[in-house]
Amino acid sequence: MKALIKQLVETYGPSGFEDEVRALIRQHVEPLADDIQVDAMGNLFALKRGEGSGRRIMAAAHMDEIGLIITQVEDAGFLRFSGIGGIPHKALLGTRVRFANGVTGVISHDGGAAAEIGGKELPDMGQWFIDVGARSKEELTVGVGDIAAFVRPFDDLGQRLLGGGLDDRIGCAVLIETMKRLESSPHDVIFTFTVQEEVGVRGARVAAFGREPDIGLAVDVAPTGDTPHPRHPIALKLGGGAAIKVADAGMISHPGVRRALERVARARDIPYQLEVLPFGSTDAAAMQASRAGVMTGAISIPSRYPHLTAEMIDMDDVENVVRLLTAYLSDPNPIENQE
C-alpha cells in the first residue's frame, strides 16, 4: 500500500479543493465498484452491491486536509492568511506552503524567529504572513482567496511512515484496499470519500442525508498517548492495533456497532484497542445525526502528531484496520444485540 499512500499524501487537496485527490481515488476505485457517483458537494461514492438481503452500510474517509486561505495582500508582497481547519500555531513558523498554481512560500510572523527566543507566547493568527519571495504586490501570482497547502513530504521509515496529510489520506487508502479485498458481502457497501471534514464534517452530513445508510462507519486517524508526557491521557499506542472508537467529543459510538466490531476482531485474531478521545471528532458525528439517526461507529488508525508538519503511523495498524473493516463488511451481523 505504500506507493498508494505516498500518491495520496502528496496530492494537493485542502478542504473545499479536493478535486485532484478525488480524481486520483476515482482511478483506483472505478474498476472495483458497481457504481460511481459524485454529489454536488464533491463527495465520491463507490458502491459495491451485496449478494444478500443485508444492510446498507456507508464506510467513509475524508479526502481533505488542513490549509490556509489568503485574506490580505500587503504592498511589500507579504500575504496574510487565515486557517482552513484546525491549525496549531506551533507548527507554522518556518513551514513551507504550496498554492494550487505551484507557487511556494514560507510562513513567518511579525517579529520573525527572534520573537521565539525566550519562550514567548506565539502571536495571534493576524500577525502571521506567507513570504513567496515577491519584492512587491505587483510580482504576486496569488492573492486574496487563494488556498495554500502545507508542504509535508512523505518518508518511508520501514515499519512506520512519516508525512503530512495522513489525516485522512491513510483512511482513503484503507477504503481502497478494503474494496480490493472484499470479495463478497451480504450488504450494499457505499465506500464514501468525503469533502470538508476539517471545517465541520460538512461532506459527511450531506453524504449520509443523501444516501440514507442503515449503518455508518468512519475511518480516520486518532492521536496516540504514547509519547513522553502526553498532554492528554489517551490509551492508544502506535502499533497497538486497530482503534475501535467508543466515544469522542462529537459522538458516542452506537453500542451495537462497537460490539460487533470487537466480536469480529476477536474472532479473526485482529489486534485492536479501544479509543476514547477527549477532544475532536470525525465524519461519524455527522453520519450519526443524519435524518432520523444512523447507527454509527468508527475505526481509527493510531497517529502521532496529527495536523503538525509530519504525522506518523504504523503499517501494522494500517493492515489491521484493513483486515477488521473487510471482515466486518463481510459479516452477516453488523449490529451486535444487547446482552
N, C-alpha and C positions, 0 to 999 in steps of 0.2 A: 504493500500500500504506500510505501514511502514516496515513490515517484508521483503518485496521485496527490498525496498530501502536499508535497512541495509545489506542484502546479497550483493547487487551490490557495495555499498560503500566500504565494507571490503574485496573485491576481488582484488588481485594483477593484475595490468594492465597498466603500463606506456606505453607511445607511442612506437609502434613497437612491443609490447609484450602483446597484448590484448587477447591472446588465452584463458585464464581462464574466462575472462569476456564474451567472445563470446560463450564459451561452456555453461555458466550459462544462458545467454539470450536465446540461442537456445532451451534449455529445456523448457523455458516458452512460446516461440512463435511458436514452431513447430506444436503443436496441433491446433493453431489458424490460420495457414497460408495455402494457396492453393499450395504454392511452396516455397521451401527454397533453397538458393544458397549462396556460399561463393566464392568471386573472388580471383584473385592472390594476391591482396594486403592484404586480410583478412577481407574486408567488408562483413557484413552479411545482406542478403536481404530476407525479409519475405513478400511475395506477397499476397494481398487479392484482388481477381478479382472482378470487378464491375458487376453490374446487368443491366447496360445500355450502352449507347454509349457516355460515359463521357470522361474525360481527363485521362491522365497518370500522376499521382502525386507521387513525391518522398518526403516522410517525413523522415528527417534524424536527428539522435542524435549521438554524438561521444562516443565511448567506452573508449578511452584512458584518462590517467591522466598525470600530470607532474611528472617528476622523475629526477634521477641523473645517470650518467654513469661514471665509474671509468676510469681515464686517466693515472694514475701513482701509483705505489706501492712503498712506502719508506721502507728502511731496517728495521726501527723500527716497521713496521706493520701498519702505518697510510696510508689511501687511499685518494689520491687527485681525484677530480671529476670535471665534467662539467655538466651544466644543460640540461635537456630534456624538452623543453618548457620554458615558462616564469617563472623564479624562483625569487621571491622577496628576496633579501638578508636579509631583516629584519626578515624574518621568519625562517632563517636557524639555528641560534645559539641555541644549546641545543635540537634541534629537533631529534627525533628518525627516523631511516630508516630501512627498511627490504629488503633483497635481495630475489630473486626467490627461493633460496635454504633454506630460513628460517633464515639465519644469520642476526642479528640485530646489529645496532650501533648507535652512537650519533654524531652529527655534531658539530665541533668547528673550530677555525681558529688560525693562528699564533698569539700568544699573549693571547689567551683564553678569558675568561669572563672579566678579568681585563681590557682588551682593550676597553670594552664598557663603563667603568666608565668615566664620564666627557663629555659624548656626542660626542665622536669622530666618524668620518665617518666610515662606515662599509668597510672592506677591499675588494679588488677585488676577483673574483672567484678563482683565482690561489692560494690564501692564505688560503682557507678553506680545511678542511680534515674531513674524517669519521674515527672514532675510534670504532673498533669492539671488543676491549679488547685483541687483539693479542699482544704478547710480542715481536714478530719479524715477518718478512715477511714469514718465513717458517711455521708459525702457521696458516696462512690465508687459507681460503677455497673459497675466492673470489679474483678477480684480474681485470686486465685491460679488459675493455669491458663489465664487469658485470653491471647490472642495478639494482638500488635501488628505491623503492617507499617510500613515507613518511608514517609513522605510525600515522594515524589520526583517532582515534576511533569515532564510531557513538554514539550519545546520543539523546534520545527522551525527549524533553523538554515539551511535551504535544502538544500544537498548533504549536510549531516550532521544527525543527530538526537541530542538530549540527553534523558536521562530515566533513572529508576530502573526496575529490573525488566526491562531489555532482556536480561538474563541470567535466563531464556532465552525471554522472550516474543517476542523477534525470531526465534528458531528456530521457535516455533509459527507465527508469521506466514509464515515461509518455507515450512513444510509446507502451510499453507492455500493459498498462492499456487501452489505446485507442483501441488497437487491440481487447481486450476483450469486449469493449462496442460497437464497430462499428458493428451493426447488418447487415446493408446493405449500399451500396454506388453505385452511378451510375459510379464511377470512379475506374480504376485499381489503387490501392494504394500500393506503394512499401515502406514498412517500412524498413528503412536502418540504420544499426548500423555501424558507420564508424570508421576507424582507423586513427591514426596520425594527428588528428586535431590540437593538441597542438604544433606541429612542422611545421605547414604551410598548414593546411586543405588539406593534400595530399590524404587521403582516399576519401573524398567527391568529389574531382576533378576526380578521376578515376571512382567512382561510377556513377556520373552524365554522364560522357562521355560514359560509357558502357551501361547504361540503357535508356538514351535519354528521360527523362521525359518532359512533357509539362509544368509542374509546379513543382517548388522546394520549400520546406518548412523546414527550420532548427528549431530544438527545442533545446535550450541551456539555460544556465543561463546568467543573466546580472546583473552587480553590481548596487546597490541602492545608492541613495544620501541622505539617511535619518538618517545617524549617525551624531554626533556633529562635526561641522566644516569640512564638506567633502572637500577633495582636489579638486574634480571636480564637477561642477554643473550638477547633474543628477536628473531628475524628478521622477524616480522610487522609490517606497516605498514598504517595506516588508508588505505584507497583503493588498496591494492596488489592487490586481487583476492580471490577465494575462497581460504580456507586449507584445504589438504588435509593432514590430520594424519598425521604419520609416527609420533610417539610422544608420550606424556606420562608423568606419574609413576605412572599407574594401568594403562596398557596400551600395547602396541606394535601398530599397525595391521597387519592382515593384508596382506602384500605384494601379493597378487593384487588385492585390493580397491583399494589405494592406486594401483597401476599402472594399473588400469582407469579410475579417476577422472582420473589425469593424461592418459591417452590420449584420453579423451572431451573434456577441456578443450582439449587441443591441436587436436583435430580440429574443434572448434566455435569456435576462437579466443576462448576464455573466459579472461580473465586469472586466474592463480592463483599462489599462493605456498605453500611447504611450511612446515608447523608442527611445531616440536619444542618442547614445553613442559616445562620442568624441574620443574614443580610442578603439583598439581591433576590432575583428570581429569573424566570426564563419563560419561553413560549408556553409552557404548561399552564401558567397562570391565566393566560388569555384563553386558551382552549377550554379550560375547566369552567369558565364563566360564560361561555358562548351559549346563545339561545336559552333553552331551559336547563342547561348544565350538561357537562360531558364528564364521564368517568375518566379521570386523567392521572397519569403518573409521569415519572421521568427517570431516565438512566443517564448518569453523568460520567464523563471522563475526568478523572482527577488531574488537576493542573496547578503548577506553581506559577506565580507571578502573572495572573491574568490582567490584561489591559496595560501591562508595562512594556518596555522596549523589547523584551523577549519572554515568551511563555514556554514552559517545559511540560512535556507529557512523557509517559512511559508506554512503549509499544505493547507490553503485556496487557496493560489496562485497555488499550485500544482493541486488541484481539479479543479480550474477554467481554467487552461491550458488544462487539460484533456477534460473538457466539451467543450471548444472552438475548440480544434483540432477535436474532434469527430463530432461536429456539422458542422464544415467546410468541413470535408471529406464526410459528408452525403449530403451536399448542391449541387444542380444541377448546380449552377452558381458560380464556384470558382474564377471567374475573374469579377470584377465589372467594367462596362464600364464607360468611362469618361463622366461626366455630362456636 
